[in-house]
């Protein structure tokens, strides 16, 4: 059986992407300059990060995918870990071959927009985040959906696993697109972008604007992803 990720519809809107200088602190300029992004279309985003259950179901159906280690924490509803950006693309290609298609990674702008869910604060939860709102500074992942959803109905945008997005790495947002599209031309194609922080992150790395650089083939026990899908006529 193909387990299809549960999706949530994200409405069109606008937001200020990145962080103001005062928030950026030790993170340098890669979160700025802060700039307005207008997303004129609706899209769908995974309600949760892709789970081991979904990944293992693909393997059981003969998908040519890497079998990731769960570190002894369990599989099932826990987010899949030890998967790279390239592994995520392989899973998405398989998923599209078995369904009506259209699945992809979210763009970095779509990811931050969905994470903020209308909030202009450091976190979607406000100026702070607690252990009752996200998984961080801990010793393992937890099953997806263990914490409340944000205002868009999406869970685990803060913590649990770092999530890969489609964009290549740029050192800052000078010249970044302002329409929600992926930024893939002119950057460092040997690196990609991660968002959201993970189960072992400090709260600073869970901020809506926090970014991390990663190689497209790199695997790690903090890495996962969620899928997006464009909406016809959205």
Buried (B, 14 or more C-beta within 10 A) or exposed (E): EBBBBBBBEBEEBEBBBBBBEEBBEEBEEBBBBBBEBEBEBBBBBBBBBBBBBBBBBBBEEEBEBBEBEBEEBEBEBBBBBBBBBBBBBBBBBBBBEEEEEBBBBBBBBBBBBBBBBEBEEBBBBEEEBEEEBBBBBBEBBBBBBBBEBBEBEBBBBBBBBBBBBBBBBBEEBEEBBBEBBBBBEEBEEEBBBBBBBBBBBEBBBBBBBBBBBBEBEBBBBBBBBBBBBBBEEB
